[in-house]
Amino acid sequence: MSAGKHFVSDPKDLVRNSLSGLVAANPHLALDEKEKVTYVKDLATLRTKQVTLFCGGGSGHEPAHAGFVGHGMLTAAVSGHVFASPTSSQVLSCLRRVYSEEHGTLVVIKNYTGDVLNFGRAVERFKSESVNQGKPLPKVSMVVVDDDVGVVNPNDDDEGGVGRRGLAGTVLVNKLAGARAASGGSLSQVKEVAEYVISNTFTIGCALNAASVPGLGLPRVLGDDEIEIGMGIHNEPGFETKKPQPADILIPSLVDHIINSAPFKKAHTSRAGRVILMVNNLGATSNLELGLVTKLAVEATRNCGLESVRVYSGTYMTGLAMPGVSISLLVLPEDETKRSEILALADQSAQCPGWVNQVWVEDTGSTDESTMSPALLVQPASNETWEKVISMAYRNVVDDEPQVTLLDQLMGDGDCGQVLLSGATAINDAAQSTLLPLNDPAAALARISSIVEDAMGGTSGIIYCLFLDGLAQQLRSLNVADNASLNTQLWGRAMLGALDTLYQYTTARPGHRTLIDALEPFASTLANNGSLEQALDAANKGAAATAHMQPKRGRAVYVQQKENMADAGAAGLVSVLRGIVSALQ
């Protein structure tokens, strides 16, 4: 079983030191220690030959994802802290480094809120950089992996509002898409392969206990007479806790769960077919037991009418040292030609430590990241109106922080007010120190977005960042070069466009009891008639209405609704908007 004992010096340095060890043992790899990006040494040559692709996420899932960097698979991987998404700045650094101007780049994202938001924001920032430099939009595509069927009832066609997570199936996406890229496929062809794997791969996990986190220990413990079906790779609770069963009963039941799950049945009406089977060690299962699990999984798959034409068994995506396994089925096309193409990609050599033995390559030199950064940065400048707006918004947040914090303590984790105040303070300090390019609205918003990311963090921080990124892009697309070019209706139009950007990365919508309930009516009213007073009134009403809404997003989903308690995020946003409107009046 997992225990709270680890080979660790300082938990804060564990990820960086671990990546350094990986690179030391694999001469074809290089490491950007600051951003925790692992990449192939011959990157400069590779990206002139093929589509590049990268993946990433929180650490603790090794060998995923840095262990799958190499020819025939990933070009690079970006690592966050243990069980925490990398920041959008880390992802952006990775994207700048690997981007192929000639062939394009595919970004593979696991379906977790932090990953989707941070990777999404990085892509939007990368697009903004190209726009600001007068270049065409870059050839970047994204796919989101959601192969988990362990969070849904197998007989429930509605997934109950619970998102399907990205699990070991992500490795199959990386393998086949990487092989297609290495064989000369175009960006659209590489993405097509990735999307096929995503749509046709289904994974279920089973754990004997949770995993101990370095520096924190065991978050919870299963009893000696308990196992958990569907436990996530971050120790998330599964959908069923039950008594241990003999392996020859337990493993077939996991395969049955996959085949009877709503996502599998929705994609495949036939019970017959050919599959790729992946049996994955979640971290602390002995190889002896893993062999048994593999045998039983092959037999169970066959008994369900499916032929496992390829079987992979090993350690691909872990939850630290979690004692458990996951089983993935990739259903192959019925068409023989298409099936042969997929199998050829599966069989193609991947020269990376997580898939095969280490590989030596000539180090042709990698391009320094600084040469891929924007050529020019807009210089800081003062502007009396902007400075007044920032100051008033900051004062409002200071005054309202206790109330926002109280609302969040009642329905969330209690940090919303402090997080918002941290962001407002950082922006105000930057304005007072003349660090913002306030003569260029788009550039100012882009700079503020970066400040917000550093100061706020968390889901609310990245939501503000994505909105500000989108707002900056909208102003550029509307040819707004200076403050004189703006009016309130134009601001409203830009805000609506920025909401569209935000909606690409979050399912939160009006009525879901989030800050969107205040933001959307403010933007819509402003775009419609240009009235700041009416827009603020609409935002106030939207925030007030959240007191009577059933939470559908965020931590409040798990807390009993308290009548007449508005959403803290919406209340915090109104505080900011009230300061802005007051300053402009």
C-alpha positions as semicolon CSV with decimal commas, in nm:
position;residue;x (nm);y (nm);z (nm)
1;M;0,000;0,000;0,000
2;S;0,103;0,362;-0,045
3;A;0,268;0,525;0,255
4;G;0,375;0,875;0,346
5;K;0,741;0,794;0,283
6;H;0,928;0,928;-0,019
7;F;1,273;0,974;-0,167
8;V;1,263;1,351;-0,151
9;S;1,486;1,638;-0,039
10;D;1,269;1,946;-0,084
11;P;0,919;1,882;-0,227
12;K;0,927;2,222;-0,400
13;D;1,225;2,112;-0,613
14;L;1,114;1,754;-0,674
15;V;0,966;1,804;-1,021
16;R;1,259;2,001;-1,161
17;N;1,512;1,758;-1,014
18;S;1,322;1,458;-1,146
19;L;1,317;1,604;-1,497
20;S;1,690;1,669;-1,474
21;G;1,740;1,302;-1,390
22;L;1,526;1,196;-1,686
23;V;1,733;1,409;-1,923
24;A;2,059;1,282;-1,776
25;A;1,951;0,924;-1,850
26;N;1,827;1,000;-2,203
27;P;2,080;1,177;-2,423
28;H;1,827;1,270;-2,692
29;L;1,643;1,502;-2,449
30;A;1,701;1,859;-2,331
31;L;1,538;2,055;-2,050
32;D;1,431;2,414;-1,997
33;E;1,463;2,404;-1,619
34;K;1,289;2,737;-1,557
35;E;0,969;2,647;-1,744
36;K;0,998;2,270;-1,683
37;V;0,976;2,194;-2,056
38;T;1,136;1,871;-2,180
39;Y;1,207;1,861;-2,555
40;V;1,409;1,679;-2,821
41;K;1,758;1,815;-2,871
42;D;1,734;1,823;-3,249
43;L;1,421;2,035;-3,232
44;A;1,547;2,301;-3,473
45;T;1,586;2,037;-3,745
46;L;1,278;1,836;-3,656
47;R;1,029;2,120;-3,689
48;T;1,146;2,189;-4,046
49;K;1,048;1,832;-4,137
50;Q;0,714;1,760;-3,969
51;V;0,421;1,871;-3,760
52;T;0,529;1,915;-3,399
53;L;0,312;1,820;-3,103
54;F;0,326;1,849;-2,728
55;C;0,128;1,753;-2,422
56;G;0,161;1,819;-2,052
57;G;-0,009;1,861;-1,718
58;G;0,060;1,819;-1,352
59;S;0,353;1,605;-1,246
60;G;0,310;1,279;-1,057
61;H;0,191;1,080;-1,360
62;E;0,530;0,967;-1,485
63;P;0,629;0,856;-1,739
64;A;0,355;1,082;-1,873
65;H;0,431;1,315;-2,026
66;A;0,803;1,391;-2,038
67;G;0,879;1,021;-2,074
68;F;0,705;1,017;-2,411
69;V;0,918;1,289;-2,570
70;G;1,113;1,155;-2,866
71;H;1,097;1,088;-3,239
72;G;0,770;0,924;-3,334
73;M;0,580;1,059;-3,036
74;L;0,589;1,398;-2,859
75;T;0,819;1,681;-2,960
76;A;0,801;1,826;-2,608
77;A;0,615;1,809;-2,276
78;V;0,548;2,076;-2,015
79;S;0,520;1,984;-1,646
80;G;0,335;2,159;-1,364
81;H;0,375;2,100;-0,994
82;V;0,256;1,767;-0,854
83;F;-0,111;1,723;-0,948
84;A;-0,132;2,088;-1,068
85;S;-0,158;2,219;-1,422
86;P;0,138;2,411;-1,564
87;T;0,070;2,784;-1,590
88;S;-0,024;2,933;-1,923
89;S;0,317;3,103;-1,932
90;Q;0,489;2,764;-1,909
91;V;0,268;2,628;-2,186
92;L;0,329;2,938;-2,397
93;S;0,705;2,890;-2,354
94;C;0,669;2,534;-2,477
95;L;0,454;2,639;-2,774
96;R;0,699;2,913;-2,876
97;R;0,982;2,663;-2,861
98;V;0,826;2,381;-3,064
99;Y;0,607;2,572;-3,310
100;S;0,664;2,474;-3,672
101;E;0,588;2,765;-3,904
102;E;0,596;2,537;-4,206
103;H;0,395;2,240;-4,079
104;G;0,204;2,360;-3,771
105;T;0,172;2,228;-3,418
106;L;-0,083;2,008;-3,237
107;V;-0,149;2,068;-2,867
108;V;-0,284;1,765;-2,676
109;I;-0,476;1,854;-2,359
110;K;-0,622;1,629;-2,089
111;N;-0,975;1,719;-1,989
112;Y;-0,914;1,884;-1,654
113;T;-1,029;2,242;-1,584
114;G;-0,681;2,374;-1,506
115;D;-0,526;2,211;-1,814
116;V;-0,800;2,327;-2,051
117;L;-0,786;2,685;-1,924
118;N;-0,408;2,720;-1,905
119;F;-0,332;2,546;-2,234
120;G;-0,616;2,737;-2,398
121;R;-0,492;3,069;-2,272
122;A;-0,140;2,990;-2,393
123;V;-0,270;2,926;-2,744
124;E;-0,469;3,249;-2,738
125;R;-0,162;3,443;-2,620
126;F;0,044;3,284;-2,898
127;K;-0,216;3,396;-3,152
128;S;-0,212;3,745;-3,005
129;E;0,166;3,762;-3,044
130;S;0,135;3,682;-3,414
131;V;-0,141;3,940;-3,461
132;N;0,061;4,205;-3,278
133;Q;0,356;4,135;-3,508
134;G;0,139;4,162;-3,818
135;K;0,175;3,791;-3,897
136;P;-0,100;3,550;-4,005
137;L;-0,261;3,347;-3,731
138;P;-0,032;3,053;-3,647
139;K;-0,115;2,698;-3,755
140;V;-0,197;2,558;-3,412
141;S;-0,465;2,299;-3,342
142;M;-0,584;2,160;-3,008
143;V;-0,747;1,835;-2,904
144;V;-0,888;1,749;-2,560
145;V;-0,867;1,391;-2,435
146;D;-1,158;1,259;-2,226
147;D;-1,134;0,879;-2,230
148;D;-1,251;0,822;-1,870
149;V;-1,570;0,618;-1,827
150;G;-1,515;0,578;-1,453
151;V;-1,706;0,895;-1,361
152;V;-2,038;0,793;-1,514
153;N;-2,297;0,530;-1,447
154;P;-2,257;0,270;-1,723
155;N;-2,634;0,268;-1,775
156;D;-2,676;0,645;-1,774
157;D;-2,695;0,812;-2,116
158;D;-2,662;1,150;-1,947
159;E;-2,318;1,187;-1,794
160;G;-2,470;1,362;-1,495
161;G;-2,283;1,684;-1,560
162;V;-1,955;1,523;-1,456
163;G;-1,681;1,574;-1,712
164;R;-1,493;1,275;-1,852
165;R;-1,128;1,310;-1,756
166;G;-0,818;1,244;-1,961
167;L;-0,647;0,925;-1,844
168;A;-0,412;0,665;-1,995
169;G;-0,588;0,697;-2,330
170;T;-0,391;1,021;-2,365
171;V;-0,079;0,810;-2,421
172;L;-0,245;0,635;-2,716
173;V;-0,340;0,975;-2,859
174;N;0,022;1,089;-2,829
175;K;0,153;0,764;-2,978
176;L;-0,064;0,751;-3,289
177;A;-0,070;1,125;-3,357
178;G;0,308;1,136;-3,307
179;A;0,354;0,850;-3,551
180;R;0,137;1,025;-3,811
181;A;0,342;1,342;-3,772
182;A;0,669;1,150;-3,803
183;S;0,546;0,983;-4,123
184;G;0,487;1,318;-4,291
185;G;0,121;1,381;-4,217
186;S;-0,020;1,733;-4,243
187;L;-0,154;1,914;-3,936
188;S;-0,512;1,826;-4,034
189;Q;-0,416;1,460;-4,081
190;V;-0,236;1,445;-3,747
191;K;-0,534;1,607;-3,576
192;E;-0,772;1,365;-3,750
193;V;-0,582;1,068;-3,609
194;A;-0,581;1,223;-3,262
195;E;-0,955;1,290;-3,277
196;Y;-1,026;0,934;-3,388
197;V;-0,832;0,795;-3,092
198;I;-1,006;1,035;-2,852
199;S;-1,353;0,944;-2,980
200;N;-1,289;0,571;-2,969
201;T;-1,082;0,516;-2,653
202;F;-1,244;0,431;-2,319
203;T;-1,069;0,389;-1,984
204;I;-1,162;0,269;-1,635
205;G;-0,938;0,261;-1,329
206;C;-0,938;0,063;-1,007
207;A;-0,726;0,145;-0,700
208;L;-0,650;-0,049;-0,385
209;N;-0,570;0,275;-0,202
210;A;-0,499;0,643;-0,261
211;A;-0,146;0,764;-0,335
212;S;0,073;0,950;-0,090
213;V;0,176;1,296;-0,213
214;P;0,537;1,405;-0,138
215;G;0,533;1,659;0,141
216;L;0,164;1,601;0,214
217;G;0,120;1,228;0,273
218;L;-0,197;1,029;0,217
219;P;-0,504;1,247;0,156
220;R;-0,735;0,961;0,253
221;V;-0,705;0,590;0,319
222;L;-0,914;0,297;0,205
223;G;-0,973;0,026;0,457
224;D;-0,815;-0,315;0,424
225;D;-1,155;-0,442;0,315
226;E;-1,208;-0,168;0,051
227;I;-1,109;-0,101;-0,309
228;E;-1,233;0,185;-0,526
229;I;-1,357;0,174;-0,885
230;G;-1,302;0,491;-1,086
231;M;-1,050;0,660;-0,854
232;G;-0,881;0,939;-1,049
233;I;-0,509;0,981;-1,107
234;H;-0,511;1,273;-0,860
235;N;-0,679;1,068;-0,584
236;E;-1,026;1,191;-0,688
237;P;-1,298;0,968;-0,541
238;G;-1,431;0,699;-0,772
239;F;-1,793;0,607;-0,830
240;E;-1,793;0,287;-0,622
241;T;-1,617;0,158;-0,311
242;K;-1,649;-0,216;-0,264
243;K;-1,491;-0,516;-0,096
244;P;-1,185;-0,667;-0,265
245;Q;-1,263;-0,940;-0,517
246;P;-1,053;-1,214;-0,677
247;A;-0,881;-1,076;-0,986
248;D;-1,066;-1,316;-1,218
249;I;-1,393;-1,152;-1,105
250;L;-1,275;-0,793;-1,068
251;I;-1,095;-0,749;-1,402
252;P;-1,380;-0,880;-1,619
253;S;-1,616;-0,647;-1,431
254;L;-1,397;-0,350;-1,529
255;V;-1,405;-0,451;-1,896
256;D;-1,781;-0,498;-1,871
257;H;-1,811;-0,149;-1,725
258;I;-1,632;-0,001;-2,025
259;I;-1,845;-0,186;-2,279
260;N;-2,170;-0,106;-2,097
261;S;-2,086;0,260;-2,037
262;A;-2,294;0,522;-2,214
263;P;-1,997;0,674;-2,404
264;F;-1,890;0,333;-2,541
265;K;-2,243;0,232;-2,643
266;K;-2,305;0,571;-2,799
267;A;-1,995;0,535;-3,017
268;H;-2,027;0,162;-3,094
269;T;-2,359;-0,013;-3,143
270;S;-2,192;-0,342;-3,234
271;R;-2,054;-0,565;-2,960
272;A;-1,811;-0,723;-3,207
273;G;-1,491;-0,571;-3,337
274;R;-1,117;-0,532;-3,298
275;V;-0,950;-0,325;-3,030
276;I;-0,616;-0,209;-2,899
277;L;-0,596;-0,298;-2,530
278;M;-0,380;-0,099;-2,289
279;V;-0,331;-0,223;-1,932
280;N;-0,171;0,053;-1,728
281;N;0,005;0,037;-1,392
282;L;-0,113;0,332;-1,182
283;G;0,222;0,335;-1,003
284;A;0,258;0,073;-0,732
285;T;0,126;-0,250;-0,879
286;S;0,388;-0,524;-0,905
287;N;0,481;-0,649;-1,250
288;L;0,378;-0,996;-1,136
289;E;0,023;-0,878;-1,067
290;L;0,018;-0,663;-1,379
291;G;0,083;-0,970;-1,591
292;L;-0,218;-1,141;-1,437
293;V;-0,436;-0,835;-1,492
294;T;-0,327;-0,823;-1,856
295;K;-0,412;-1,190;-1,913
296;L;-0,753;-1,148;-1,754
297;A;-0,823;-0,828;-1,950
298;V;-0,743;-1,000;-2,280
299;E;-0,972;-1,290;-2,190
300;A;-1,253;-1,062;-2,072
301;T;-1,231;-0,855;-2,388
302;R;-1,252;-1,170;-2,600
303;N;-1,548;-1,296;-2,398
304;C;-1,727;-0,969;-2,478
305;G;-1,685;-1,032;-2,851
306;L;-1,384;-0,804;-2,903
307;E;-1,047;-0,914;-3,041
308;S;-0,742;-0,748;-2,886
309;V;-0,519;-0,722;-3,193
310;R;-0,260;-0,519;-3,003
311;V;-0,196;-0,542;-2,628
312;Y;0,015;-0,292;-2,436
313;S;0,094;-0,362;-2,073
314;G;0,315;-0,145;-1,858
315;T;0,348;0,184;-1,673
316;Y;0,218;0,467;-1,892
317;M;0,024;0,713;-1,677
318;T;0,044;0,689;-1,299
319;G;-0,100;0,857;-0,993
320;L;0,235;0,874;-0,816
321;A;0,268;0,539;-0,633
322;M;-0,100;0,448;-0,650
323;P;-0,161;0,075;-0,611
324;G;-0,398;0,005;-0,894
325;V;-0,450;-0,039;-1,265
326;S;-0,644;0,116;-1,548
327;I;-0,773;-0,057;-1,858
328;S;-0,819;0,121;-2,190
329;L;-0,989;-0,002;-2,507
330;L;-0,929;0,170;-2,840
331;V;-1,190;0,043;-3,084
332;L;-1,046;0,012;-3,434
333;P;-1,229;0,104;-3,758
334;E;-1,442;-0,163;-3,919
335;D;-1,305;-0,066;-4,260
336;E;-1,000;-0,285;-4,321
337;T;-0,795;-0,015;-4,493
338;K;-0,853;0,240;-4,218
339;R;-0,788;-0,024;-3,952
340;S;-0,457;-0,114;-4,116
341;E;-0,356;0,252;-4,119
342;I;-0,420;0,288;-3,746
343;L;-0,234;-0,033;-3,666
344;A;0,063;0,078;-3,877
345;L;0,085;0,395;-3,670
346;A;0,064;0,190;-3,350
347;D;0,347;-0,033;-3,470
348;Q;0,573;0,253;-3,579
349;S;0,882;0,295;-3,362
350;A;0,873;0,568;-3,097
351;Q;1,213;0,663;-2,968
352;C;1,133;0,776;-2,615
353;P;1,203;0,636;-2,267
354;G;0,840;0,577;-2,175
355;W;0,773;0,361;-2,483
356;V;1,106;0,202;-2,587
357;N;1,475;0,211;-2,492
358;Q;1,662;0,536;-2,496
359;V;1,762;0,685;-2,830
360;W;2,072;0,880;-2,928
361;V;2,043;1,161;-3,181
362;E;2,275;1,425;-3,311
363;D;2,234;1,749;-3,117
364;T;2,174;2,000;-3,397
365;G;2,109;2,272;-3,144
366;S;1,781;2,410;-3,025
367;T;1,659;2,760;-3,092
368;D;1,670;2,986;-2,790
369;E;1,321;3,081;-2,673
370;S;1,405;3,450;-2,667
371;T;1,445;3,455;-3,046
372;M;1,086;3,335;-3,077
373;S;0,939;3,594;-2,842
374;P;0,760;3,900;-2,989
375;A;1,014;4,121;-3,165
376;L;0,899;4,438;-2,995
377;L;0,730;4,507;-2,664
378;V;0,509;4,813;-2,638
379;Q;0,675;5,064;-2,407
380;P;0,504;5,173;-2,083
381;A;0,314;5,502;-2,091
382;S;0,089;5,706;-1,863
383;N;-0,277;5,790;-1,919
384;E;-0,485;5,983;-1,668
385;T;-0,815;5,810;-1,749
386;W;-0,671;5,459;-1,730
387;E;-0,493;5,538;-1,406
388;K;-0,813;5,673;-1,253
389;V;-1,009;5,366;-1,365
390;I;-0,750;5,129;-1,218
391;S;-0,731;5,324;-0,893
392;M;-1,110;5,336;-0,842
393;A;-1,148;4,965;-0,925
394;Y;-0,873;4,884;-0,677
395;R;-1,034;5,092;-0,399
396;N;-1,368;4,922;-0,457
397;V;-1,212;4,578;-0,434
398;V;-1,036;4,678;-0,110
399;D;-1,367;4,795;0,039
400;D;-1,567;4,494;-0,080
401;E;-1,312;4,219;-0,011
402;P;-1,455;4,122;0,332
403;Q;-1,803;4,072;0,188
404;V;-1,676;3,878;-0,115
405;T;-1,466;3,660;0,116
406;L;-1,767;3,594;0,339
407;L;-1,978;3,485;0,041
408;D;-1,703;3,248;-0,070
409;Q;-1,660;3,105;0,280
410;L;-2,027;3,011;0,278
411;M;-2,026;2,848;-0,066
412;G;-1,661;2,784;-0,164
413;D;-1,313;2,768;-0,020
414;G;-1,309;3,125;0,114
415;D;-1,027;3,268;-0,098
416;C;-1,220;3,454;-0,369
417;G;-1,198;3,798;-0,206
418;Q;-0,829;3,770;-0,125
419;V;-0,744;3,636;-0,472
420;L;-0,931;3,924;-0,636
421;L;-0,764;4,176;-0,406
422;S;-0,425;4,030;-0,491
423;G;-0,490;4,084;-0,861
424;A;-0,627;4,436;-0,814
425;T;-0,332;4,532;-0,595
426;A;-0,080;4,409;-0,851
427;I;-0,250;4,601;-1,134
428;N;-0,273;4,917;-0,925
429;D;0,094;4,891;-0,827
430;A;0,192;4,848;-1,191
431;A;-0,009;5,154;-1,293
432;Q;0,138;5,368;-1,016
433;S;0,487;5,256;-1,117
434;T;0,417;5,342;-1,483
435;L;0,476;4,985;-1,596
436;L;0,171;4,961;-1,824
437;P;0,147;5,078;-2,189
438;L;-0,170;5,276;-2,118
439;N;-0,155;5,462;-2,450
440;D;-0,230;5,133;-2,631
441;P;-0,549;4,968;-2,495
442;A;-0,483;4,623;-2,643
443;A;-0,124;4,616;-2,522
444;A;-0,231;4,743;-2,180
445;L;-0,489;4,467;-2,144
446;A;-0,239;4,202;-2,254
447;R;0,011;4,327;-1,994
448;I;-0,261;4,339;-1,726
449;S;-0,356;3,980;-1,813
450;S;0,000;3,865;-1,744
451;I;0,000;4,054;-1,415
452;V;-0,329;3,891;-1,316
453;E;-0,193;3,544;-1,390
454;D;0,109;3,600;-1,166
455;A;-0,091;3,762;-0,886
456;M;-0,416;3,567;-0,873
457;G;-0,370;3,206;-0,983
458;G;-0,653;2,955;-0,942
459;T;-0,953;2,909;-1,167
460;S;-1,088;3,263;-1,119
461;G;-0,749;3,405;-1,215
462;I;-0,725;3,211;-1,540
463;I;-1,084;3,304;-1,629
464;Y;-0,999;3,674;-1,590
465;C;-0,683;3,614;-1,794
466;L;-0,864;3,441;-2,081
467;F;-1,121;3,720;-2,092
468;L;-0,854;3,991;-2,093
469;D;-0,659;3,804;-2,362
470;G;-0,971;3,785;-2,575
471;L;-1,048;4,152;-2,512
472;A;-0,699;4,254;-2,624
473;Q;-0,737;4,046;-2,941
474;Q;-1,076;4,196;-3,014
475;L;-0,943;4,551;-2,985
476;R;-0,664;4,463;-3,227
477;S;-0,910;4,310;-3,473
478;L;-1,125;4,624;-3,449
479;N;-0,816;4,831;-3,540
480;V;-0,813;5,015;-3,208
481;A;-0,467;5,168;-3,195
482;D;-0,515;5,422;-2,917
483;N;-0,762;5,540;-2,655
484;A;-0,908;5,807;-2,882
485;S;-1,040;5,535;-3,113
486;L;-1,263;5,390;-2,842
487;N;-1,619;5,451;-2,729
488;T;-1,837;5,260;-2,485
489;Q;-2,027;5,063;-2,752
490;L;-1,700;4,955;-2,909
491;W;-1,585;4,838;-2,566
492;G;-1,909;4,640;-2,539
493;R;-1,859;4,475;-2,878
494;A;-1,503;4,384;-2,783
495;M;-1,621;4,240;-2,451
496;L;-1,875;4,019;-2,626
497;G;-1,600;3,892;-2,854
498;A;-1,382;3,828;-2,551
499;L;-1,665;3,624;-2,397
500;D;-1,665;3,407;-2,710
501;T;-1,295;3,343;-2,651
502;L;-1,363;3,254;-2,287
503;Y;-1,648;3,022;-2,387
504;Q;-1,404;2,809;-2,587
505;Y;-1,241;2,699;-2,262
506;T;-1,518;2,691;-2,003
507;T;-1,870;2,552;-2,009
508;A;-1,987;2,822;-1,765
509;R;-2,273;3,023;-1,913
510;P;-2,534;3,271;-1,784
511;G;-2,750;3,092;-1,529
512;H;-2,471;2,871;-1,398
513;R;-2,410;3,091;-1,092
514;T;-2,067;3,226;-1,180
515;L;-1,914;3,565;-1,258
516;I;-2,047;3,516;-1,615
517;D;-2,391;3,608;-1,477
518;A;-2,261;3,960;-1,414
519;L;-2,014;3,989;-1,703
520;E;-2,242;3,889;-1,990
521;P;-2,527;4,137;-1,917
522;F;-2,273;4,418;-1,866
523;A;-2,111;4,348;-2,203
524;S;-2,442;4,298;-2,386
525;T;-2,596;4,619;-2,251
526;L;-2,285;4,821;-2,325
527;A;-2,267;4,689;-2,681
528;N;-2,637;4,760;-2,732
529;N;-2,665;5,121;-2,615
530;G;-2,329;5,233;-2,481
531;S;-2,475;5,331;-2,142
532;L;-2,233;5,261;-1,857
533;E;-2,504;5,320;-1,597
534;Q;-2,743;5,073;-1,758
535;A;-2,465;4,820;-1,811
536;L;-2,367;4,838;-1,444
537;D;-2,731;4,802;-1,344
538;A;-2,757;4,489;-1,560
539;A;-2,443;4,347;-1,400
540;N;-2,579;4,420;-1,051
541;K;-2,904;4,244;-1,134
542;G;-2,717;3,949;-1,284
543;A;-2,503;3,909;-0,974
544;A;-2,803;3,943;-0,742
545;A;-2,988;3,675;-0,939
546;T;-2,716;3,421;-0,859
547;A;-2,850;3,407;-0,503
548;H;-3,143;3,206;-0,634
549;M;-2,956;2,990;-0,885
550;Q;-2,852;2,629;-0,844
551;P;-2,470;2,612;-0,875
552;K;-2,358;2,426;-1,187
553;R;-1,988;2,508;-1,194
554;G;-1,709;2,548;-0,938
555;R;-1,675;2,424;-0,582
556;A;-2,024;2,552;-0,494
557;V;-2,162;2,251;-0,686
558;Y;-2,061;2,034;-0,391
559;V;-2,205;2,262;-0,121
560;Q;-2,569;2,293;-0,024
561;Q;-2,720;2,609;-0,175
562;K;-2,779;2,889;0,077
563;E;-3,074;3,113;-0,007
564;N;-3,002;3,482;-0,072
565;M;-2,627;3,426;-0,096
566;A;-2,495;3,566;-0,424
567;D;-2,202;3,407;-0,603
568;A;-1,874;3,546;-0,470
569;G;-1,714;3,563;-0,815
570;A;-2,005;3,761;-0,958
571;A;-2,005;3,995;-0,657
572;G;-1,631;4,049;-0,693
573;L;-1,663;4,132;-1,061
574;V;-1,938;4,385;-0,990
575;S;-1,705;4,551;-0,741
576;V;-1,449;4,596;-1,020
577;L;-1,709;4,716;-1,272
578;R;-1,855;4,964;-1,024
579;G;-1,512;5,119;-0,975
580;I;-1,457;5,141;-1,352
581;V;-1,793;5,307;-1,416
582;S;-1,747;5,546;-1,124
583;A;-1,412;5,658;-1,260
584;L;-1,546;5,712;-1,612
585;Q;-1,842;5,913;-1,490
